[in-house]
Amino acid sequence: MAFGAGKTIKKFWQALRRDEGNATIEFVILFPAIMTLFLSSFEVSVMLLRSVLLEKSLDTTVRELRLGIFDPATAEDLKQTLCDRAPILPACSETMKVELVVVPTHSWDLPSGNIKCVDRNANINPATTVNFGIANDLMVVRACAKVDPFFATTPWVIDLLPLDSSGEYAVVAASTFVNEP
């Protein structure tokens, strides 16, 4: 019986000295970290692309508003134009809020706080001010679109994006212009 136990111990020590699984252990340890880094960088890239396209969309639309090329009849027309120019924002017409306010030149009171965004969790669609103003009015335009992260686990793993209670982040853009006479 002692002979069988000694043989088993000898095989156990031989198994410990083998190095066939070393690459597998390194892979198992490093793969999650590398994938987290890769997915996080991809998530940041998509977020930045969405932000840049919303900024570009707002700037182009504001330029046309300022020059009188574009004259939307309603706030929905303005929002639809912004959404058409930023196709990377999914479900844009349901998740975007646009605010257009006149800044009084006697007091220079700018809109305070952040723009109100859609909260899909609470089923509340907050009201925003849309006033197209008259000639020589200083206007502030702000837009906020709520977007789901591309990879749902990436922001959770490294706290990448500030998510709201419904798991979305806000893409916000702002611009100013003066109505031409």
Helices and strands as residue ranges (DSSP letters): H 2-17, H 22-67, H 75-85, H 92-95, E 96-103, E 138-147, H 153-158, E 169-178
